[in-house]
Amino acid sequence: MCLAIPAKVISVEGSVALVTIEDVEYKASLLLLDDVKPGDYVMLHAGFAIEKVDQEEAAETLRLLNEVADNSHQ
């Protein structure tokens, strides 16, 4: 099973983006996507941005992931 997590792009330098997931910053490879710019949202898997998504989809996905995590601790 693969899991991708939505991340907001903070900056882009060549084929690497600085992204944030709930206020934690990561570096992500952009080798699989074209035309990614600061402010975009991407799905991040194993350090690679694999798909661009809109802000609403990113927020809903994070909400669902947090809900699953919260329920697994009960």
DOFIKOL-353111 format. One record per residue (C-alpha): z, y, x; residue number from 1; residue in three letters. Coordinates in nm, 2 decimals, always signed. Layout:
z = Z | y = Y | x = X | pos = NUM | code = Ala
...
//
This chain:
z = +0.00 | y = +0.00 | x = +0.00 | pos = 1 | code = Met
z = -0.09 | y = +0.35 | x = +0.13 | pos = 2 | code = Cys
z = +0.11 | y = +0.66 | x = +0.05 | pos = 3 | code = Leu
z = -0.02 | y = +1.01 | x = +0.09 | pos = 4 | code = Ala
z = +0.20 | y = +1.31 | x = +0.06 | pos = 5 | code = Ile
z = +0.08 | y = +1.66 | x = -0.04 | pos = 6 | code = Pro
z = +0.12 | y = +1.93 | x = +0.22 | pos = 7 | code = Ala
z = +0.05 | y = +2.30 | x = +0.23 | pos = 8 | code = Lys
z = -0.17 | y = +2.42 | x = +0.52 | pos = 9 | code = Val
z = +0.00 | y = +2.70 | x = +0.72 | pos = 10 | code = Ile
z = -0.25 | y = +2.75 | x = +1.00 | pos = 11 | code = Ser
z = -0.56 | y = +2.58 | x = +1.15 | pos = 12 | code = Val
z = -0.65 | y = +2.56 | x = +1.51 | pos = 13 | code = Glu
z = -0.96 | y = +2.36 | x = +1.57 | pos = 14 | code = Gly
z = -0.92 | y = +2.02 | x = +1.41 | pos = 15 | code = Ser
z = -0.54 | y = +2.04 | x = +1.38 | pos = 16 | code = Val
z = -0.35 | y = +2.21 | x = +1.11 | pos = 17 | code = Ala
z = +0.01 | y = +2.31 | x = +1.09 | pos = 18 | code = Leu
z = +0.13 | y = +2.19 | x = +0.75 | pos = 19 | code = Val
z = +0.46 | y = +2.20 | x = +0.56 | pos = 20 | code = Thr
z = +0.61 | y = +1.95 | x = +0.32 | pos = 21 | code = Ile
z = +0.92 | y = +2.09 | x = +0.15 | pos = 22 | code = Glu
z = +0.99 | y = +2.34 | x = +0.43 | pos = 23 | code = Asp
z = +0.94 | y = +2.08 | x = +0.71 | pos = 24 | code = Val
z = +0.65 | y = +2.15 | x = +0.94 | pos = 25 | code = Glu
z = +0.41 | y = +1.88 | x = +1.08 | pos = 26 | code = Tyr
z = +0.08 | y = +1.88 | x = +1.27 | pos = 27 | code = Lys
z = -0.21 | y = +1.71 | x = +1.09 | pos = 28 | code = Ala
z = -0.55 | y = +1.61 | x = +1.20 | pos = 29 | code = Ser
z = -0.84 | y = +1.76 | x = +1.01 | pos = 30 | code = Leu
z = -1.10 | y = +1.53 | x = +1.15 | pos = 31 | code = Leu
z = -1.17 | y = +1.37 | x = +0.81 | pos = 32 | code = Leu
z = -1.21 | y = +1.70 | x = +0.61 | pos = 33 | code = Leu
z = -1.43 | y = +2.01 | x = +0.63 | pos = 34 | code = Asp
z = -1.35 | y = +2.37 | x = +0.54 | pos = 35 | code = Asp
z = -0.97 | y = +2.35 | x = +0.54 | pos = 36 | code = Val
z = -0.80 | y = +2.69 | x = +0.56 | pos = 37 | code = Lys
z = -0.45 | y = +2.83 | x = +0.54 | pos = 38 | code = Pro
z = -0.31 | y = +2.82 | x = +0.19 | pos = 39 | code = Gly
z = -0.50 | y = +2.50 | x = +0.10 | pos = 40 | code = Asp
z = -0.31 | y = +2.18 | x = +0.00 | pos = 41 | code = Tyr
z = -0.41 | y = +1.85 | x = +0.15 | pos = 42 | code = Val
z = -0.29 | y = +1.49 | x = +0.10 | pos = 43 | code = Met
z = -0.14 | y = +1.37 | x = +0.43 | pos = 44 | code = Leu
z = -0.15 | y = +1.01 | x = +0.54 | pos = 45 | code = His
z = -0.05 | y = +0.88 | x = +0.88 | pos = 46 | code = Ala
z = -0.10 | y = +1.22 | x = +1.04 | pos = 47 | code = Gly
z = -0.44 | y = +1.28 | x = +0.88 | pos = 48 | code = Phe
z = -0.54 | y = +1.51 | x = +0.61 | pos = 49 | code = Ala
z = -0.75 | y = +1.28 | x = +0.38 | pos = 50 | code = Ile
z = -0.82 | y = +1.49 | x = +0.08 | pos = 51 | code = Glu
z = -0.79 | y = +1.85 | x = -0.05 | pos = 52 | code = Lys
z = -0.60 | y = +1.90 | x = -0.37 | pos = 53 | code = Val
z = -0.50 | y = +2.20 | x = -0.58 | pos = 54 | code = Asp
z = -0.15 | y = +2.35 | x = -0.59 | pos = 55 | code = Gln
z = -0.07 | y = +2.20 | x = -0.93 | pos = 56 | code = Glu
z = -0.16 | y = +1.85 | x = -0.83 | pos = 57 | code = Glu
z = +0.04 | y = +1.89 | x = -0.51 | pos = 58 | code = Ala
z = +0.35 | y = +2.01 | x = -0.69 | pos = 59 | code = Ala
z = +0.33 | y = +1.73 | x = -0.95 | pos = 60 | code = Glu
z = +0.28 | y = +1.46 | x = -0.69 | pos = 61 | code = Thr
z = +0.59 | y = +1.59 | x = -0.49 | pos = 62 | code = Leu
z = +0.79 | y = +1.60 | x = -0.81 | pos = 63 | code = Arg
z = +0.70 | y = +1.24 | x = -0.89 | pos = 64 | code = Leu
z = +0.78 | y = +1.13 | x = -0.53 | pos = 65 | code = Leu
z = +1.12 | y = +1.30 | x = -0.55 | pos = 66 | code = Asn
z = +1.19 | y = +1.14 | x = -0.88 | pos = 67 | code = Glu
z = +1.11 | y = +0.79 | x = -0.75 | pos = 68 | code = Val
z = +1.33 | y = +0.86 | x = -0.44 | pos = 69 | code = Ala
z = +1.62 | y = +0.98 | x = -0.66 | pos = 70 | code = Asp
z = +1.60 | y = +0.68 | x = -0.89 | pos = 71 | code = Asn
z = +1.60 | y = +0.44 | x = -0.60 | pos = 72 | code = Ser
z = +1.94 | y = +0.57 | x = -0.49 | pos = 73 | code = His
z = +2.10 | y = +0.50 | x = -0.82 | pos = 74 | code = Gln
//
